[in-house]
Amino acid sequence: MNIAGSSDYFLRGWITYANEAKHQELGVPSELIAAHGAVSEPVARAMADSKGVTIVGGGDSVAAVTQMGLADKIDHVSTGGGASLEFLAGETLPGVACLQPLTHDGGRGRQDSPAN
């Protein structure tokens, strides 16, 4: 996806699966990760409190941050899971790719097919 001017708002982004990324990019203390584990309430709180834009995707993850009372501290919460992350990364989603565009007469069909 190429949207003119978007770099005025988003300079860079990370998916922070790695503990090192949580520490380096979001400022989560390594000691906190070591003491509680990467997937823990204290680490989730530290990530939610970071200066970075936070996005949570997936039903179980959304349920967890909601139960922890963090959903209102997360910038974007979606039950879409991996599809949400692919969409945000500019990927074409299979469910969207399979939709055929509308033709000039409003019908569905390939745009490059010969006219009837």
Backbone as CSV, one residue per row, in Angstrom:
resi,resn,N_x,N_y,N_z,CA_x,CA_y,CA_z,C_x,C_y,C_z
1,MET,0.852,-1.158,0.000,0.000,0.000,0.000,0.902,1.226,0.000
2,ASN,0.587,2.184,-0.821,1.375,3.399,-0.894,0.423,4.586,-0.775
3,ILE,0.417,5.207,0.383,-0.455,6.353,0.616,0.423,7.573,0.801
4,ALA,0.302,8.522,-0.106,1.121,9.729,-0.047,0.934,10.443,1.278
5,GLY,2.046,10.799,1.905,2.008,11.547,3.143,1.924,10.700,4.402
6,SER,1.771,9.382,4.262,1.631,8.548,5.459,2.880,8.563,6.335
7,SER,4.049,8.795,5.739,5.273,8.835,6.546,5.329,10.093,7.420
8,ASP,4.433,11.043,7.195,4.330,12.187,8.097,3.771,11.752,9.457
9,TYR,3.093,10.601,9.464,2.463,10.107,10.685,3.138,8.863,11.245
10,PHE,3.606,7.985,10.367,4.218,6.729,10.792,5.625,6.640,10.232
11,LEU,6.608,6.781,11.102,7.996,6.722,10.664,8.485,5.289,10.538
12,ARG,8.004,4.411,11.413,8.412,3.006,11.391,7.466,2.220,12.275
13,GLY,7.508,0.910,12.136,6.667,0.051,12.955,7.319,-1.297,13.170
14,TRP,6.919,-1.956,14.227,7.481,-3.255,14.576,6.383,-4.175,15.054
15,ILE,6.562,-5.437,14.769,5.791,-6.473,15.433,6.766,-7.065,16.432
16,THR,6.480,-6.896,17.692,7.486,-7.197,18.724,7.256,-8.565,19.356
17,TYR,7.486,-9.611,18.574,7.436,-10.961,19.141,8.680,-11.209,19.986
18,ALA,9.809,-10.733,19.525,11.081,-10.988,20.201,11.208,-10.117,21.449
19,ASN,11.731,-10.718,22.507,11.930,-9.967,23.753,12.846,-8.775,23.534
20,GLU,13.861,-8.956,22.713,14.799,-7.867,22.425,14.071,-6.675,21.805
21,ALA,13.121,-6.946,20.916,12.355,-5.867,20.288,11.458,-5.174,21.311
22,LYS,10.860,-5.956,22.210,10.036,-5.344,23.262,10.878,-4.372,24.092
23,HIS,12.108,-4.773,24.360,13.006,-3.933,25.158,13.513,-2.733,24.351
24,GLN,14.073,-2.993,23.174,14.711,-1.926,22.394,13.713,-0.937,21.802
25,GLU,12.622,-1.429,21.288,11.707,-0.550,20.549,10.596,0.033,21.419
26,LEU,10.179,-0.712,22.443,9.069,-0.243,23.283,9.504,0.161,24.686
27,GLY,10.762,-0.108,25.015,11.271,0.294,26.319,10.838,-0.591,27.478
28,VAL,10.392,-1.808,27.182,10.026,-2.732,28.254,11.324,-3.216,28.902
29,PRO,11.481,-3.051,30.193,12.724,-3.471,30.849,12.975,-4.975,30.685
30,SER,14.194,-5.335,30.305,14.568,-6.744,30.152,14.323,-7.515,31.442
31,GLU,14.557,-6.860,32.574,14.361,-7.506,33.868,12.886,-7.885,34.086
32,LEU,11.992,-7.046,33.592,10.562,-7.328,33.719,10.190,-8.559,32.894
33,ILE,10.736,-8.624,31.687,10.478,-9.779,30.822,11.049,-11.042,31.455
34,ALA,12.269,-10.956,31.987,12.914,-12.117,32.603,12.142,-12.582,33.840
35,ALA,11.637,-11.648,34.613,10.949,-11.995,35.859,9.549,-12.555,35.639
36,HIS,8.836,-12.044,34.620,7.429,-12.403,34.450,7.122,-13.156,33.163
37,GLY,8.035,-13.153,32.215,7.786,-13.785,30.926,7.246,-12.789,29.922
38,ALA,7.524,-13.050,28.659,7.146,-12.119,27.597,5.637,-11.978,27.456
39,VAL,4.917,-13.046,27.724,3.461,-13.017,27.601,2.885,-13.011,29.015
40,SER,2.904,-11.843,29.622,2.453,-11.703,31.003,1.771,-10.354,31.177
41,GLU,1.001,-10.241,32.229,0.310,-8.983,32.487,1.276,-7.818,32.716
42,PRO,2.346,-7.980,33.510,3.261,-6.851,33.691,3.899,-6.376,32.378
43,VAL,4.244,-7.307,31.505,4.842,-6.923,30.220,3.792,-6.273,29.327
44,ALA,2.570,-6.807,29.319,1.493,-6.191,28.535,1.228,-4.764,29.018
45,ARG,1.261,-4.562,30.325,1.054,-3.206,30.878,2.173,-2.262,30.431
46,ALA,3.405,-2.754,30.471,4.543,-1.920,30.050,4.437,-1.570,28.567
47,MET,3.997,-2.535,27.759,3.834,-2.265,26.326,2.714,-1.247,26.105
48,ALA,1.603,-1.407,26.827,0.476,-0.475,26.689,0.859,0.933,27.131
49,ASP,1.753,1.032,28.106,2.186,2.335,28.614,3.316,2.949,27.796
50,SER,3.826,2.216,26.799,4.947,2.723,26.002,4.491,3.877,25.120
51,LYS,5.448,4.592,24.559,5.141,5.712,23.667,4.794,5.243,22.264
52,GLY,5.015,3.959,21.987,4.714,3.420,20.669,3.220,3.255,20.456
53,VAL,2.822,3.154,19.200,1.436,2.854,18.864,1.256,1.359,19.071
54,THR,0.268,0.981,19.853,0.056,-0.424,20.167,-1.193,-0.948,19.481
55,ILE,-1.054,-2.146,18.919,-2.142,-2.809,18.209,-2.227,-4.230,18.737
56,VAL,-3.412,-4.650,19.107,-3.635,-6.022,19.547,-4.624,-6.643,18.577
57,GLY,-4.271,-7.820,18.071,-5.138,-8.519,17.137,-5.334,-9.962,17.545
58,GLY,-6.534,-10.438,17.381,-6.861,-11.826,17.687,-7.781,-11.916,18.882
59,GLY,-8.781,-12.769,18.782,-9.795,-12.883,19.823,-9.244,-13.159,21.202
60,ASP,-8.307,-14.117,21.320,-7.753,-14.447,22.633,-6.945,-13.282,23.201
61,SER,-6.180,-12.619,22.339,-5.382,-11.473,22.796,-6.287,-10.324,23.231
62,VAL,-7.348,-10.093,22.485,-8.297,-9.034,22.840,-8.957,-9.360,24.174
63,ALA,-9.342,-10.624,24.366,-9.953,-11.029,25.632,-8.982,-10.815,26.792
64,ALA,-7.709,-11.127,26.569,-6.711,-10.978,27.633,-6.519,-9.519,28.023
65,VAL,-6.326,-8.624,27.036,-6.104,-7.212,27.387,-7.362,-6.580,27.970
66,THR,-8.516,-7.078,27.568,-9.772,-6.584,28.141,-9.878,-7.018,29.603
67,GLN,-9.573,-8.290,29.866,-9.626,-8.810,31.230,-8.626,-8.083,32.136
68,MET,-7.480,-7.702,31.575,-6.460,-6.976,32.346,-6.819,-5.508,32.529
69,GLY,-7.861,-5.037,31.843,-8.234,-3.631,31.922,-7.346,-2.729,31.081
70,LEU,-6.719,-3.305,30.040,-5.780,-2.530,29.211,-6.342,-2.123,27.860
71,ALA,-7.508,-2.613,27.500,-8.030,-2.356,26.154,-8.120,-0.866,25.840
72,ASP,-8.430,-0.054,26.831,-8.546,1.388,26.594,-7.189,2.073,26.458
73,LYS,-6.099,1.359,26.772,-4.752,1.917,26.620,-4.105,1.482,25.307
74,ILE,-4.750,0.561,24.603,-4.244,0.057,23.333,-4.808,0.945,22.224
75,ASP,-3.955,1.320,21.275,-4.397,2.235,20.217,-5.408,1.608,19.259
76,HIS,-5.243,0.313,18.954,-6.174,-0.359,18.053,-6.346,-1.792,18.521
77,VAL,-7.585,-2.187,18.741,-7.909,-3.541,19.176,-8.806,-4.163,18.116
78,SER,-8.408,-5.342,17.620,-9.177,-6.009,16.574,-9.219,-7.499,16.833
79,THR,-10.372,-8.106,16.639,-10.470,-9.554,16.765,-9.990,-10.248,15.494
80,GLY,-9.521,-9.491,14.521,-9.108,-10.046,13.238,-7.835,-10.867,13.262
81,GLY,-7.043,-10.800,14.297,-5.829,-11.613,14.399,-4.833,-11.353,13.289
82,GLY,-4.297,-12.442,12.740,-3.271,-12.351,11.706,-3.716,-11.567,10.487
83,ALA,-4.987,-11.664,10.147,-5.495,-10.913,9.002,-5.364,-9.414,9.233
84,SER,-5.596,-8.975,10.459,-5.446,-7.548,10.774,-4.015,-7.092,10.570
85,LEU,-3.076,-7.907,11.037,-1.662,-7.555,10.892,-1.250,-7.537,9.425
86,GLU,-1.746,-8.506,8.653,-1.442,-8.518,7.219,-2.009,-7.273,6.540
87,PHE,-3.227,-6.896,6.897,-3.854,-5.712,6.321,-3.054,-4.456,6.650
88,LEU,-2.650,-4.320,7.925,-1.871,-3.152,8.330,-0.510,-3.112,7.640
89,ALA,0.011,-4.284,7.272,1.293,-4.348,6.576,1.138,-4.132,5.071
90,GLY,-0.094,-3.917,4.617,-0.313,-3.646,3.204,-0.510,-4.880,2.352
91,GLU,-0.686,-6.046,2.969,-0.897,-7.282,2.224,-2.315,-7.308,1.661
92,THR,-2.503,-8.053,0.590,-3.832,-8.270,0.045,-4.441,-9.456,0.770
93,LEU,-5.582,-9.267,1.371,-6.233,-10.331,2.109,-6.942,-11.275,1.145
94,PRO,-6.839,-12.598,1.360,-7.467,-13.564,0.453,-8.968,-13.336,0.284
95,GLY,-9.650,-12.982,1.375,-11.088,-12.745,1.294,-11.444,-11.532,0.456
96,VAL,-10.521,-10.602,0.333,-10.733,-9.415,-0.502,-10.273,-9.694,-1.925
97,ALA,-9.165,-10.411,-2.056,-8.611,-10.704,-3.380,-9.569,-11.534,-4.228
98,CYS,-10.362,-12.389,-3.588,-11.265,-13.248,-4.359,-12.489,-12.508,-4.869
99,LEU,-12.743,-11.326,-4.352,-13.878,-10.547,-4.835,-13.548,-9.976,-6.206
100,GLN,-14.437,-10.179,-7.131,-14.190,-9.650,-8.468,-14.719,-8.225,-8.534
101,PRO,-14.001,-7.358,-9.225,-14.450,-5.957,-9.298,-15.750,-5.816,-10.085
102,LEU,-16.481,-4.766,-9.790,-17.686,-4.468,-10.553,-17.300,-4.020,-11.957
103,THR,-18.052,-4.477,-12.929,-17.814,-4.042,-14.305,-18.537,-2.720,-14.532
104,HIS,-18.319,-2.144,-15.686,-18.917,-0.845,-15.997,-20.441,-0.871,-15.937
105,ASP,-21.065,-2.030,-16.139,-22.526,-2.097,-16.117,-23.077,-2.487,-14.741
106,GLY,-22.208,-2.552,-13.747,-22.647,-2.868,-12.398,-22.655,-4.349,-12.078
107,GLY,-22.408,-5.187,-13.092,-22.367,-6.627,-12.847,-21.003,-7.052,-12.329
108,ARG,-20.938,-8.272,-11.858,-19.658,-8.805,-11.384,-19.013,-9.583,-12.517
109,GLY,-17.727,-9.438,-12.632,-16.996,-10.149,-13.664,-15.627,-9.547,-13.814
110,ARG,-14.794,-10.225,-14.560,-13.455,-9.731,-14.765,-13.503,-8.494,-15.655
111,GLN,-12.734,-7.507,-15.297,-12.730,-6.273,-16.095,-12.119,-6.496,-17.464
112,ASP,-11.259,-7.501,-17.588,-10.606,-7.717,-18.878,-11.365,-8.712,-19.749
113,SER,-12.571,-9.168,-19.317,-13.331,-10.101,-20.137,-14.044,-9.330,-21.234
114,PRO,-14.252,-9.994,-22.373,-14.917,-9.290,-23.484,-16.364,-8.944,-23.120
115,ALA,-16.835,-7.822,-23.623,-18.211,-7.383,-23.364,-19.184,-8.301,-24.070
116,ASN,-20.345,-8.524,-23.473,-21.379,-9.372,-24.086,-22.183,-8.589,-25.078
